[in-house]
Amino acid sequence: MPMQMGFRWYGEGNDRITLQDIRQIPGVRTIVWALHDKMPGEVWQPDEIAKVVNTIKAAGFNADVVESVNVHDDIKIGLPTREQYIENYIQTIRNLAPFGVKVICYNFMPIFDWTRSDLFHPVGDGSTALFYQKDMIQDDPKEMAAYVMSFTEQYHMSFPGWEPERMAKLDELFEKYKDVTKEKLWENFRYFLEKLMPVCHETGIKMAVHMDDPPWDIFGLPRLLVDEASIDRFLKMVDDPYNCLTLCSGSLNANPENNVAEIVKKHVDRIAFAHIRNVKHFANGDFSEASHRDCDGDTGILDILRAYHDGGFAGYIRPDHGRHLWDEKPGNVRPGYGLYDRALGIMYMLGAWDLMDKEQTEKECR
C-alpha cells in the first residue's frame, strides 16, 4: 500500500475550511479528524463517531486517522482514578474500530499541548506563522495560557490540548504534577500502553504517539519524546507493532541537533503517521514555522521525504502546520491550520514523491 496523503479537518461548525475545499487539493485521500467537543477521559459514543465519519465518507474521503483522543491528566500523573479513564479510553478504541479507524494519534505531554509565544508572527513576506520566543516560555505559564485562551474566547475556536476547562485549573494541575518526575512519567506511560495493547490487537488500531512540542522541559514539566534516544526507549519500552509513532518533523527539529531523516530511516516500520513541518531556527534559540519548501527552513524536508520513500513507508502523512497566507488572519483561520499553505505543502510533498517514484522505476528498468 502506497503512502496516503491526509489533511487535518476540525469538523463542521468548527473549521472554516470545508470538505469541498479539501477535495480540490490533488492527492488527498484521508481526512484526519476528531470529536473536538470531547474532554480528555470521556468515551466517544458510536452515534457521535458515525455523524462525523459519515460526513467525511460522503465527501469521498476515508476517516482512517483520528487526531487526537486526548489522554486524561490522571493517567499521566498515575492517580488511582486512572483505571476508569483507561477503561474509557479502551471503550473509545472499541467504538472507533467499526468505522474503519486504523490509527489514533495522541500525546503524553503534561498539562500543555504544543507551546508557542506568538500565533501570528510576521514572517517577512506578508504571511504570518507560529513562533516560539524562548525567553517568553520560562516563568509564568498562566500568561501563555491566557494568550492562547484569548483566541479561543474571541474567535470561538477550540484548541486540542488547550481546553478552557483545564486551563481554568492550572494551579490545581501544577500541584498534581509537582511530584511527577521524568522517570515517573515514563512509568505511567508504560502502564497506560500495556493496558491498551490487547485492545489494539483486537481492533487492529495502532496507537501513534506525537513527539513533545517543543522537545524540552517547559515550566518545570517533564517532556519525554524529545530525541532519538527517547524514541528508542519508547519503542523498546512497549515493543509491540501496535505501539507506534506519529513522527513530527517540526516538533523534533525545534531542537536543531535532532536529525529527523536519520530517525525516520531507523524506525520507518514503526511510524504509522507522519507530520511534515518545516522550522527556521534563530541563533538565540527562537524558532519560526516556515513553508514546506526545503530551503525555507532548517528541517531537511527533502531528506526526510527521501527517508520515508526509500524506506517503503506505506502509512499516513499530512502537512503539519503552515503559514497564514493572503486573506488568512486572526478570526478567519485557525493558527497553523490555514488552507493555502497546507495545500501548497501537499503539492510540494507529492511532487517530490512522484519524482522519487519515477527515479526508482527508471532504476529498476535498467
C-alpha distance (Angstrom), angle and dihedral (degrees) to the residues before:
residue distance angle dihedral
M1 . . .
P2 3.82 . .
M3 3.77 125.0 .
Q4 3.81 111.7 -73.0
M5 3.80 119.8 -138.9
G6 3.79 117.2 -139.7
F7 3.79 139.9 -175.7
R8 3.79 126.0 -152.4
W9 3.80 114.0 -123.1
Y10 3.79 125.2 -176.5
G11 3.79 96.2 -155.2
E12 3.77 140.4 -108.9
G13 3.77 112.5 -41.3
N14 3.80 90.6 13.2
D15 3.80 101.5 64.0
R16 3.79 127.7 48.8
I17 3.81 88.2 -154.1
T18 3.80 110.6 87.1
L19 3.77 130.5 -149.8
Q20 3.81 86.8 -115.8
D21 3.82 88.5 58.8
I22 3.80 90.4 51.4
R23 3.83 91.8 48.5
Q24 3.80 87.7 66.4
I25 3.82 92.6 61.6
P26 3.84 106.3 91.3
G27 3.79 116.5 -123.6
V28 3.81 100.9 18.5
R29 3.79 111.4 134.3
T30 3.79 104.8 153.0
I31 3.78 129.4 61.6
V32 3.79 111.0 -153.3
W33 3.79 105.0 -147.3
A34 3.80 147.5 160.0
L35 3.78 142.8 -178.1
H36 3.77 94.9 -98.2
D37 3.78 95.5 -174.1
K38 3.81 92.6 62.4
M39 3.79 119.2 100.7
P40 3.82 120.5 -137.1
G41 3.79 108.9 -83.5
E42 3.80 97.2 27.6
V43 3.81 120.5 121.1
W44 3.79 115.2 -115.1
Q45 3.80 105.0 -129.7
P46 3.82 122.1 -139.4
D47 3.82 94.3 -120.5
E48 3.83 91.0 52.5
I49 3.80 91.0 48.7
A50 3.80 92.9 46.3
K51 3.80 92.9 54.2
V52 3.81 93.4 57.7
V53 3.81 97.6 36.8
N54 3.80 92.9 49.3
T55 3.80 90.1 51.9
I56 3.81 91.2 50.1
K57 3.81 94.3 47.4
A58 3.81 92.7 45.6
A59 3.81 87.3 59.4
G60 3.82 90.9 55.6
F61 3.80 101.5 -99.7
N62 3.79 135.6 111.2
A63 3.81 121.1 -120.5
D64 3.81 96.6 -147.8
V65 3.82 97.6 134.9
V66 3.80 128.0 59.5
E67 3.81 119.2 -164.6
S68 2.95 107.8 -149.8
V69 3.77 141.1 3.4
N70 3.78 94.8 173.2
V71 3.80 120.7 -139.3
H72 3.81 118.2 -124.3
D73 3.81 116.4 -115.5
D74 3.82 91.5 -123.7
I75 3.82 88.5 65.5
K76 3.79 91.8 51.5
I77 3.81 92.6 45.3
G78 3.81 92.5 45.6
L79 3.81 98.4 -125.5
P80 3.84 120.6 164.4
T81 3.81 88.3 -109.8
R82 3.81 88.8 66.9
E83 3.81 90.0 86.7
Q84 3.80 92.9 68.8
Y85 3.79 92.5 43.6
I86 3.81 90.8 50.7
E87 3.80 89.4 50.5
N88 3.80 88.4 51.1
Y89 3.80 90.2 50.9
I90 3.80 91.1 50.0
Q91 3.80 90.4 50.7
T92 3.81 90.2 50.9
I93 3.82 90.0 53.2
R94 3.82 89.6 51.1
N95 3.81 90.9 48.0
L96 3.81 92.1 51.1
A97 3.81 95.8 49.7
P98 3.84 98.9 75.3
F99 3.80 89.4 56.3
G100 3.82 93.6 61.2
V101 3.79 99.0 -103.4
K102 3.81 110.6 162.5
V103 3.84 103.9 173.3
I104 3.79 135.1 34.9
C105 3.79 115.1 -162.4
Y106 3.81 115.2 -157.7
N107 3.79 140.6 147.1
F108 3.80 137.5 -136.7
M109 3.81 99.1 -147.5
P110 3.82 115.5 141.3
I111 3.82 115.6 -114.2
F112 3.81 98.6 -34.2
D113 3.78 130.0 61.9
W114 3.82 118.0 -159.6
T115 3.80 113.0 -10.3
R116 3.80 128.0 -145.8
S117 3.80 134.5 159.2
D118 3.82 97.0 -149.4
L119 3.80 125.6 29.8
F120 3.81 95.9 -170.9
H121 3.78 106.9 32.9
P122 3.84 116.6 166.9
V123 3.79 109.9 -111.4
G124 3.79 95.9 -165.1
D125 3.80 101.7 -106.8
G126 3.80 97.0 74.4
S127 3.81 94.8 -86.5
T128 3.80 127.2 102.2
A129 3.79 133.1 -142.7
L130 3.79 144.0 179.0
F131 3.81 111.2 -75.1
Y132 3.81 135.6 -166.9
Q133 3.80 117.7 -152.1
K134 3.77 104.8 -167.9
D135 3.80 98.9 -153.5
M136 3.81 91.1 54.4
I137 3.82 94.9 57.9
Q138 3.78 98.0 65.3
D139 3.77 120.5 75.7
D140 3.80 116.7 19.7
P141 3.82 118.9 40.5
K142 3.80 90.3 177.7
E143 3.80 91.2 63.8
M144 3.79 91.7 53.3
A145 3.81 92.4 44.2
A146 3.80 90.9 49.8
Y147 3.82 89.8 52.2
V148 3.81 93.0 52.3
M149 3.80 92.6 41.7
S150 3.81 90.6 52.8
F151 3.80 88.2 68.1
T152 3.79 91.5 48.0
E153 3.80 91.7 52.7
Q154 3.79 99.3 38.9
Y155 3.78 98.4 43.4
H156 3.84 100.8 25.8
M157 3.80 93.8 -123.2
S158 3.78 124.2 146.1
F159 3.80 119.8 -138.0
P160 3.82 115.7 -157.5
G161 3.79 109.3 -123.6
W162 3.81 91.0 17.9
E163 3.79 99.2 79.1
P164 3.85 109.8 166.7
E165 3.80 90.2 -135.4
R166 3.80 90.0 60.2
M167 3.79 96.5 39.6
A168 3.82 89.0 54.9
K169 3.82 87.5 63.3
L170 3.81 99.5 49.3
D171 3.81 94.8 130.1
E172 3.78 90.8 51.5
L173 3.80 92.4 46.8
F174 3.80 93.8 49.7
E175 3.80 89.3 49.6
K176 3.80 90.9 52.6
Y177 3.82 91.7 49.6
K178 3.81 96.5 45.1
D179 3.84 93.9 100.5
V180 3.81 95.9 38.3
T181 3.78 104.9 109.6
K182 3.78 123.5 -172.1
E183 3.82 90.4 -99.4
K184 3.79 91.8 48.7
L185 3.80 89.8 51.4
W186 3.81 89.9 51.1
E187 3.81 89.4 50.7
N188 3.81 92.2 50.6
F189 3.79 90.4 46.8
R190 3.79 91.6 54.3
Y191 3.81 91.4 48.3
F192 3.81 91.3 52.5
L193 3.80 94.9 48.4
E194 3.80 95.3 45.7
K195 3.80 88.7 54.7
L196 3.82 90.6 51.3
M197 3.80 102.2 45.4
P198 3.83 96.7 80.0
V199 3.81 92.8 55.4
C200 3.81 90.3 44.4
H201 3.80 89.3 57.2
E202 3.80 89.8 44.8
T203 3.81 93.9 52.2
G204 3.81 102.0 29.1
I205 3.81 91.8 -123.7
K206 3.80 119.1 140.5
M207 3.79 122.0 -143.3
A208 3.81 107.7 -138.5
V209 3.80 115.7 -171.4
H210 3.79 120.0 -149.7
M211 3.80 119.3 -134.4
D212 3.81 118.8 -104.7
D213 3.78 111.1 -93.0
P214 2.99 113.0 -118.8
P215 3.83 98.2 18.4
W216 3.81 98.9 -126.9
D217 3.79 138.6 67.3
I218 3.81 115.3 -77.4
F219 3.82 129.8 -164.2
G220 3.81 89.4 -4.5
L221 3.82 92.1 -58.2
P222 3.81 117.4 130.6
R223 3.79 120.8 -119.0
L224 3.80 119.8 -160.2
L225 3.81 114.0 -175.2
V226 3.78 100.4 57.9
D227 3.82 109.5 123.5
E228 3.79 146.4 2.1
A229 3.82 94.5 -74.8
S230 3.80 93.4 52.4
I231 3.80 91.5 46.9
D232 3.81 88.9 51.4
R233 3.80 89.3 51.2
F234 3.80 92.6 48.4
L235 3.80 94.4 51.8
K236 3.80 93.3 45.7
M237 3.81 92.7 44.4
V238 3.81 90.9 66.3
D239 3.79 102.7 15.3
D240 3.78 99.0 -167.0
P241 3.83 130.0 127.2
Y242 3.79 89.0 -127.6
N243 3.80 91.5 57.2
C244 3.79 100.1 82.3
L245 3.76 146.2 154.6
T246 3.76 136.7 -104.3
L247 3.78 91.3 -154.9
C248 3.78 108.4 -153.9
S249 3.78 112.2 -165.8
G250 3.79 94.3 -164.5
S251 3.79 96.0 48.8
L252 3.79 92.1 51.4
N253 3.78 95.7 41.3
A254 3.78 93.3 52.9
N255 3.80 76.8 89.6
P256 3.82 102.4 58.0
E257 3.80 90.8 -154.0
N258 3.82 90.2 71.0
N259 3.80 112.7 94.3
V260 3.78 100.8 -154.2
A261 3.81 96.4 -175.3
E262 3.80 91.0 57.1
I263 3.82 91.2 49.3
V264 3.83 89.4 51.4
K265 3.81 91.1 51.1
K266 3.79 90.7 50.1
H267 3.80 98.2 47.6
V268 3.81 107.3 21.2
D269 3.81 90.7 126.4
R270 3.82 90.6 59.7
I271 3.81 97.1 45.6
A272 3.80 108.4 100.5
F273 3.79 96.1 168.9
A274 3.80 131.2 24.7
H275 3.79 127.3 -155.9
I276 3.80 114.3 -162.2
R277 3.80 111.9 -157.1
N278 3.79 130.3 154.8
V279 3.81 124.7 -142.5
K280 3.80 132.2 -165.9
H281 3.82 114.8 -150.7
F282 3.78 129.1 -148.4
A283 3.80 125.8 -154.8
N284 3.82 93.8 -115.5
G285 3.82 92.9 58.6
D286 3.81 97.5 -96.6
F287 3.78 119.1 127.3
S288 3.79 137.7 -167.2
E289 3.76 128.7 -157.9
A290 3.79 113.7 -117.2
S291 3.78 142.3 -169.9
H292 3.80 116.4 -70.2
R293 3.80 92.1 -108.7
D294 3.79 107.4 116.1
C295 3.79 97.6 -128.1
D296 3.82 94.0 49.3
G297 3.81 91.6 70.4
D298 3.78 143.2 21.5
T299 3.81 100.8 -114.0
G300 3.81 99.6 95.1
I301 3.80 97.6 -122.3
L302 3.81 95.4 176.9
D303 3.80 93.0 49.6
I304 3.81 89.3 48.8
L305 3.81 92.9 50.2
R306 3.80 89.6 47.0
A307 3.81 90.0 52.5
Y308 3.80 91.0 52.6
H309 3.79 93.9 44.9
D310 3.79 97.4 46.1
G311 3.80 90.6 43.2
G312 3.80 90.7 59.7
F313 3.81 94.4 -114.2
A314 3.81 109.2 -169.9
G315 3.78 99.8 170.0
Y316 3.77 133.9 98.2
I317 3.79 124.5 -68.6
R318 3.78 135.2 -177.9
P319 3.79 140.1 175.4
D320 3.78 105.1 -100.0
H321 3.78 115.7 -147.1
G322 3.74 124.0 -25.3
R323 3.76 140.9 -166.6
H324 3.80 121.5 -81.8
L325 3.82 106.6 -110.8
W326 3.79 138.7 -166.1
D327 3.81 108.1 -25.4
E328 3.82 96.2 3.0
K329 3.81 111.0 117.0
P330 3.80 141.4 137.7
G331 3.78 108.5 -49.5
N332 3.79 98.8 28.1
V333 3.80 102.5 50.5
R334 3.77 135.2 47.7
P335 3.84 109.0 -121.4
G336 3.80 108.8 -95.1
Y337 3.79 92.9 1.8
G338 3.78 108.4 85.2
L339 3.78 121.5 142.3
Y340 3.77 103.7 -124.1
D341 3.79 106.1 52.6
R342 3.79 92.8 42.5
A343 3.82 89.3 51.0
L344 3.80 89.5 49.9
G345 3.80 88.6 48.3
I346 3.78 91.6 53.6
M347 3.79 92.2 52.1
Y348 3.81 90.7 48.5
M349 3.81 91.4 49.8
L350 3.80 94.5 45.5
G351 3.80 91.4 45.9
A352 3.80 90.7 54.5
W353 3.82 91.1 44.7
D354 3.82 92.9 49.1
L355 3.80 90.2 51.4
M356 3.80 91.3 50.5
D357 3.81 89.9 48.6
K358 3.80 89.7 52.1
E359 3.80 92.6 48.1
Q360 3.79 90.6 49.8
T361 3.80 92.8 49.1
E362 3.80 92.4 49.1
K363 3.80 90.6 48.3
E364 3.81 92.0 51.4
C365 3.80 91.4 48.8
R366 3.78 94.5 56.0
